[in-house]
Amino acid sequence: MSTIKEYLTADHSRCDEFFASMEAKASGSLADAKGDFEEFANATERHFQMEERVMFLEFETKTGMTEGPTAMMRHEHAQMRSLVKQMGEALDDGNKDKFFGLSETLMILMQQHNMKEEQMLYTMAQQHLSAESPRIVDMMESMIVE
């Protein structure tokens, strides 16, 4: 059984692989990238929901910190959701320049966001939630995205 940090870090890598595949296909043809975009968008949304609906809530309940790192991560999730939505619109419009401009912005934001989570928040969560780690990972693994 993996720890919260291991599980969510591995999921970051999974989302990154979908992103790379999407960009590679889009460089040839936006139409060819639609399936990869959907996979990336769905995987990313699932990741956000695993954090927001499970791990963040567990962390906030245990620590009492509701305006700390989880609030900032939720704000960054909202920014990334907006970029993903705009990328989908650019894809539908066949606007390659806009798609890749948004993609570049998203990639930078994701890299910074993931580093903060992996180096700080996940470590803090593991420290406070280590006894509950198997249950929390199971809950995240069984998530159905709404």
N, C-alpha and C positions, 0 to 999 in steps of 0.2 A: 504494500500500500504506500502510495506516495504522500508526501507532506503537502500542505496547502501551497507552499512556495514552489515545490517541484511541479505540482499539477498545473498551477496557473502559468508558471514560466514555460512549461512544455506547450501549453495552449497558445501562448504568445508566438512561439516558434511555428506552430501549426498555422496560425493566422498569417504569419509572415510568408510562409510557403505559398498560401493561396494568393497573397498580394503579388509576389514575384511572378507566379504563373499568369495572373491576370495582366500584369504589365507586359510580360513577354508576348502574350497573344495580341494585346492591344497595339503593340508596336508594328505588328503586321497588318491587322485589321480590327477596327472596333467591333464590327459585327461578330468576328470570331471570339472576342473576349467576353461576350455577354454571359455565357455560362460560368466562366471563371469569376467574373465580377459578382454574380449571384452567390457563388460558393464563398467568396471572400466576405461579402456583405453579411451573409447568414452566419458564418463562423465568427465574425467580429461581433455581431449583435448578440450571439449566444454567449460569447466571452464576457461582454459587458453585463449581461443579465446574470451570469453566474456570480460575478463580483457584486453587483448591486443588490440582487435579491437574496443572496446567501452570505458570501464572505463579509461584505461590508456590514451587513446587519448584525452578524455574529460578533464581529470586531467591535462595533459601536455598543452593542449590548454589554459585552464583557468589560470594555474600557471606559465607557461613558463619553468617549470622544466622538461627537457627532459633527463638529465644525472643524475638524482637523484634516488629516490627509484624505479621508474618504470623501469629504465635501469637495476637495480640489479634484480628486479623480473623477467624481460624477460630473463636475463642470467640464473637464477635458473630454469625457465620454460624449457629452452633448456637442462639443465642438467637432469631434470626429464623426459623430452621426450626421451632422450637417454636411460635412465634406463628402461623406459616402453618398448621401442623397444627391448632392450636386453632381458628383461623378456619374451616378446613374442617369441623371438628366442629360449630362453631356454625352454619355454613351448613346442614349436614345436619340439625341439630336445629331449624332455623327460628328460631334465637334472634338476632334482629336487634340487640338491645342489646349482647349479648356480642360479636357479630361486629364491630360498629362500635367497641366499646371496644378490642378487640384490634387492629383496623385502625388506630386512632389511635396506639396504642402502637407498632405496627410502623412506621408512617409516620415517627414521630419518630426511632426507632432507625435506620431506613434512611437518613434524611437526614443524621444525624450520621455514620454509618458511611461513606456514599458520599463525604461531604466529606473525611473522613480519608484514604480511599483516593485520591481524585482529587487532593487537595492535597499529600499526603505520599508514600504508598506507591507510587502509579503513577509519580510523578516520580523517586523513588529507583530503581524498577525500570527505568525508561527509561535512567537514567544508567548503571546497571550492565549492562544487557542490550541496549543500542542495536544492537550488531552482530548480535545474534541475534533482533532484533525481528521481521523477516519470518517466520522459522521459527516463532517462538512464537505470533504472530498466526494463522498457518496452522494450527498445532496446536489452538489454541482454537476457531477457526472450524469445524474438522472434528470437534469433540467430540460424542460420543454419550453422553447421560446414562445412568448406570447406576442 
